[in-house]
């Protein structure tokens, strides 16, 4: 994990991909994922979170990091090469323009949009029987009340992040 921190820190200096700094001791993988079968896409991947640690931790999964910012995609590509992560592909494209030949078992987002906007923008990416995984801060009660038709809430999982007092939740939604 320290190597990822160093890569992100270097990218901040070179590419300005984020305004946050990532000293190795304070950097944490904040979220846990329940198993999905084989293919996942991280939409609005930014600096590669959670795509990079997910692909690193689960080499049997094919993970796509999708972002509209070319600098961020170049960073993710370089990080995957340097870390030897062959199961991670970075794609420079807007989510609405991404048309994979095979849809994904899981569509993942961290700080992407409201739940409703997330579902609407990514429905074309999700395979039948797939799940949407949305990482949120405080429990998004108002967003859950405004879910669009075509999806059902499976569960909201409270997450504990070491050394962080803020609330974190993983929202799991399924396609109807």
N, C-alpha and C positions, 0 to 999 in steps of 0.2 A: 504494500500500500504506500510505503514511503516513496517508491519509484514513481507511482502515479502522481503523488503530491509534487515531486520535483518536476515532472513533465508539465503539470498544470501551472506551477509557478513560472516555469520558463515560457510557456505559452502566454501567460498574462503579460510578461515583459515584451514578447515579440509580437503577438497577435492582438493584444488587448481584448481577449475573448470574454473576460469577466472583470468586474470591478472589485471582486473579493480577492483577498490573499488566502493562500492555503498552506500555512506552515504545517509540516508533517505531523506534529503532535496534536494539532487541533482538527485535522482532517478526519472525518468519519464517514463511513458508508452508512447513511442514515436510514436505509429502508431494507426490509426483507421481502422476498418474493416467495409466494407459494409456487409450486411446480406448474409449469405449462409445458406442453409436449415437445415442441421443436423449434418454432420460429417466433421471434418477437421483434417489434419495432419500437424504438424510443423516439417519439415525435418531439421536435423542438429540443433536440439533444444538447444543444449548447456546448459546454466543455466536455461532453461525453458522460454525463451523469444522469441516469444510472447505467447507460450502455456499457461503458468500459469495465466497471467492476462486475457487472452481471456476466458479461462475456468471459471475463477472466475467471470468475468463480464457477461458472457453469459451461465448460468447454463443449459439452454435448449439444448446446443450444446454438442456433444461428441467430445472431443479433444484428439488427440494422439500426444505425444511428442516423436519423433523418433531421436535417437542419437546412434552413434557407440561407444561412450565412457561410460563404465559401471559406473564410478564415477558420471558422470553427470546425468545418468538415476536414480541412487540411490538418488541423491539430489532431483530431480523432484518428485520421488515417495514419499519421506519423506515430502516434502513441501505440496504435495497434501493431504497427510494424516493429517498433522498438521493444514492445513487451511480448512480441511473438503470439499475438492473439488472432489466429486465422479465421475464427468463427465470428469476427466482427467486421461489418462492412459499413462504411460511412457514405451517405448519399446526400449530394447537394441538390435539394429540390424543396419546393413548398409542399406542405402536406396535401393540399388539394390537387396538386399536379403529379403526385406519386402514384403510379399504377403498377404494382408488382405483378409478376406473372402468377405467383401463388400468394394468396392472402395469408395474413399472420394469425397465429394462435393467440397472441397477446399484443395489445396496443398499450404502450406505457407512456405516461407523461408525468413530468415533474415541473410544476410552475408553467404550464402551457396555456391554459385558459380555464374558463368556468367549466364545470362538468357538462352542462348542456352544449356549449360550444365544442368541447372536446369530442363528445359523442357524434355530433352532427358532422364535424370536420373529418372524422376518421372512420366513420361507418363503412366506407368503401374499402378500407384496409383490413377489416376484421373477417376472419374465416368463420363459417357456421360453427357454433359451439365454442367460439373463442371468448376471451375476457378482455375487458378494459381494466387497466390498473392505473389509478390516478393517485399520485402522492400529493397530499394536502397538509396544511398546518392544522389549525383548529378544526374540529369536526364541522364539515360544510353543510349544516342543516338546511339553510335556505337553498343551496344548490341542489341538494338531494330532493327537496320538495318540488324543484322545477325541472326534473329530468324529462327529456323528450320521450315520446312513445318510441318503442322499438328496443328499449333496454330495461333491465330489471336490476335492482340493487341486490347483490349477493350478500355482501357484508362490508362493514367498516371496521378495520383493524387498527386499534390504537398501537402506536409504535413507541418504544423507549429508545431514545438516543442518548448514549452516555455523555455526560458533561453538558447536556442541553436541557434547560428548564422548559423550553417551548413545547407545545403540543404538536404531535405529528400523527397523521393517519394515512392508511392505505385504503382507498375506496375501490372495491371490486365490483364490477358491473358485468352483466352477461347480456348477450343479444337475445331478443325474443324470437 
